[in-house]
Amino acid sequence: MVVAQRGVIPPPKHYADSAWFKYILSCCAATTAEMVTYPLDLTKTRLQIQGEKGLNGNGVATVPYRGLARTGVGIVQEEGLLKLWQGVTPAVYRHLIYSGTRMVLYEKVRDHLFTTRPDGTRPVWQAIVGGILVGGIAQFLASPADLIKVQMQMEGRRRFEGKPPRIHSASEAFVKIYAAGGLRGLWKGCMPNVYRSAFVNLGDLTTYDSVKRYFMGSWGLSDSYWTHALSSALSGLVSAILGCPADVIKARIMNQPVDHKQRGLLYKNSLDCLMKTVRNEGFWALYKGFVPCWLRMGPWSLTFWLTYEQIRNACGTSAF
């Protein structure tokens, strides 16, 4: 019987390193990270959507909050503390698809298609291509859950402004979206979602994998807690820089009202949303909510990677 270094008896090797087992571990780590950092995600979404013309019915943009702290405090004061987790259920559902898929696919692509140098590092361009592809595929599959999450995040604000609620739960949102637009309606805002996740995955997964192996190969660092923490901190920053503009466009398209044919009333497509946002609010509107985006992605990445690496070690699964 083989006993792991920390006194944990690992499952058989074929079990610990199987794709489905790694899928479960990645979902557990993602759920932990999502629950810890979700309030920042909701705050970020509110900041990105506020200021849109047309959402309040009179064509005038309203800006109820300014900054991360005031937005968070305003939500708690006006809607209650638990509203900071409004929409967390579909967010978790999304990661059960998105994180599990991207982690397993990336590891398979990396181990079978990437070129490994003698020092353990791999060509950056291969990691970039792999990260973009698996991020886009995973997000396409998880897009319906993301759509429901964004709409639920805005319900608290609608009710506070005296507007009738559109939905009361994740299941009701799913039924209404499907009834109105069928399967196509569930993939509303799909392409900006896929673009955004491709860039975020490039920043998170590709950066973490490349930086970690660079630190271990060139700096001689061990595969330890501190190496994981430093790599995840850098990956969170790169994710925020690359993903924030696409995140703004995604949130606005998915939250916009639609007509009876499920066509957007504010934006025709992602490019139209991009042009109108820059024209009406300036280029830096694309980085609305960047600070909470970074503060959310940084802790999320840190929590996810530390949790993921530790539970892989505890279960006898080989290091990522």
N, C-alpha and C positions, 0 to 999 in steps of 0.2 A: 504493500500500500504506500502510495506516494503522498507525502504531506507537504503542503505549501509552506513557504518561509514564515508566514504569519500565523501558522497553526490552523489553517483552513484546509480541509480535505477537498481538493478540486474534483469535479466530475470527470469521467473519462475524457481523454483528449478529443476524440471525435465528437463528443457532445459539447464540450466547452468551446470549440472552435468552429462549430457548425454555423451556417448562415442564419438559420432561424433563431438560434440562441443569442447571437450577436444582435439580431434585430430586437429581441426582447430587452436586452441590456441597454441598447441605445434609446428605446422608448422609455424605460425607467429613468434614465438620466435626463432625458428631455422633459419628462413630466415634472421632475424635481426642479429643474431650472425654470420651467414655465411658471410653476406655482410661486416660486420665490420672486421672480422679476415681473410678473404680469401687471401689477399696478403701474409700472413705468411704461409698459406697452400701451395701456389704455390712455395714460396721460399724453404720450407721444401722438397717438391717433387723434385725440381731441385738438391738440395744437396744430396738427397738419391740416385738419379739415376746417377749422375755424378761419374765417376771412373769405370763404367762398361766396361769390355772388350767386344769388338764386336759391340758396337753401332756406332762407327765412321768408320767402314768399313775396318780398317786395323789391328784390334785386339789389338790396343794400347789404354789403358785407358787414357782419358783426364780429367783434373781437372781444368776447367776454373776459378772457384771461390773457396774461402776458407772462411767459416764463414757466418753467417746470414747477417750481415751488408753489406759485400762486394757483396754477391749474390744479395741482394735487390737493391743495388745501381747499380750493373752491368746490371740488367734487365731494370731498368729505363733508364740508359744511352744508352744501345744498342738497346732496343726494344720499349721504351716509357713508360710513367707512366701508361697508361690504360692497358698495358700488365700484370700488377700485378693482374688484374681481369680476365685474359684470362681463360676461362673454368668455370666461375662462374655460367653460366646458367644451365648446367647439375648438378652442385653442389647443386643449389637450388632445382632442380627437384628431386635429390636424397633425400634431407631432407623432401620433401613433402611426400615421401614414408617412409624413414627410421625413422625420428624422430617421425612422427605421429604414426607409427606402434609401435615402441618400448615404447613410453610413455603410450599409451593406454593399450597395452598388459601388461606392467609391473604393472600398477596400478590395472588392473583387477586381475592379479595373486596375487599381494600383498594383496589386500582387501579380496579375497575369499579363498586363500590357505595358506597364512602366519599365523603363530601364533603370537598373540599380547600379550605382557606382561602387567602387571598392570601399569608400568611406561610409556607405549606407545611404547617401543622399540620392535623389533622383532629379532628372531635368525639370526645371521650373515650368517650362512650357507644357510638359505632359501633365503636371499637376494642375495647371490652369485649365487646360482643355477638359480634363477629367472632372474637376470641380464644377465647371460651368454646365457640363452635360448632365451630370447626376443631379445637380441642384434644380435644373429646369424640369427634368423628368419627374422628380419627387414632388415638386410644387404643382405640376400639372395634375397629378393624381390627388393631391390634397387641397386643391383650389376650392371645392365646395365648402369645406369646413372653414377655410379662411374667409370666404364671403360671409358666412353666417356670423363668424366672430366679429368682423368689422361692423356689421349692422347692429349687433347686440351691444357693442361698445358705445354706440351713439344713442341708444334708447334712453339712457338716463338723462342726457342733455335735452332730448326732445320733450320728455315729460316735464322737466323743470321749466321749459319755455312755454308750457301749456299746450303743446301739440299732442294730438292723439297718438298713443303708442302703436307702432307698426307690428311689433312682435312681443311676446312675453317669455318665450323660452327657445332653446336651440331647436327642439323638435318642431315647434310651431313655425319657426323661421324656415326650416327645411321644407315642410309641407307647403307653405305659402309660395316659396320660390319655385318649387317644382310645379305646383298647380298653375302658376302664372306663366312660366317659361319653359317647363319641361326640363329635360337634361341640359339643354343649351343654357337655360337660365341659371343652373347651378354652376356653370363655368363663366358667369358674367365677370368681366375684368380679368379673365384668365391670362391673357398675354402680358399685360404689365406685371401681373403676379409672377409669371414665369421669368420674365426679364429680371425682376427685382431679386427673386430667389437665386437666380444664376449668379448674379453679382455678389449677393450676400454669402452664398456658398463658396464662391471664389475667395472672398475675404476671410470667411471663418474656417472652413474645412481645409482648403488648399494652403492658406497661410499657416494654420496650426501644424499641419503635417510637414510642410517644408521647413518652417522655422524650428520645430522640435528636432527634426533630423539634422539640421544645420548645427544647432547647439550641441547635440550629442556627437556629431562627427567632427566638427571644426573646433569647438570649444572644449570637448572632452567631458561634457556634463553627463551625468547618469540619467537613466529614465526614472526620474524621481518626482516627488510632489512639486518641488520648486521649478523644475523644468516644465512641468505641465502648466503651472500657474503663469510663468513668464510667457510661454507660447500662447496660451489662451488670452492673456491680456492684449498681446499684439494683434491676435486674430480678431478680437472684438473691435478694436480701433479701425482696422482696415475694413471690416464688415460695415461699420457705420458710415465711413467715407464713401464707399462704393454703393451702398444700398439705400441711403437716405433719399436721394432724388427719385429713384424708382418707387420707393416706399410711399412718398407723397402722392405720386401719380396713381399708384395702385389704390391707396385709401380713398382718394377722391372719386375715381371711376366706380369703385365698388359701392360707395355710399350715395352716389347721385340718384335722384328720383328717375323713374322710367315711365314711358307711356304704355298704352295697352298692348303694344307690340314688343315690349321689353327693350325699347331703344332709349338710350340715355337722353335726358332733357338738357343737360349742361354740356356734355362733351360727346363728340362723335366717336373718338377712339383715343388711344394713348398719346399720339402725336398732337391731336387737337387739344387734349388736356394740358400737355406740356407747353404748347404755344400760348394758350390762354392764361395759364398760371404765370408764365414769365412776363407776358404783356400786361396783365392786370396788376400783378403784385411784385414783379421784378425777379431777377435770376435767383436771388438768395431765398425766395419763397420755396425753392426746391429743397432747401435745407432747413425748412421749418421743422422744429422738433429735433434738430440734430443733437443737441445736448442730451435730452432724454433718450434719443435713439442710441447714442453712444453709451450713456449711463445704463441703458437697458441691455444693449448687446454685450457690453463689457462684462457685467455681472452674470448675464445669461451664459456667455461663452465660458467664463471662469467656472461657474457652477456645473455646467454640462460636462466640460472636459475633465474636471477633477472627479466628479461623480462617476463618469464613464470609465476613466482609467482605473479608479479604485475598485469598482465593482467587477471590472474585467480581471483585475489581479486577484480579488477575493474568490472569484469563481473558477480560477485556473485558466482563464482565457488568455491567449498571448497578447502582449502589449499592442496597442494600435500603431 
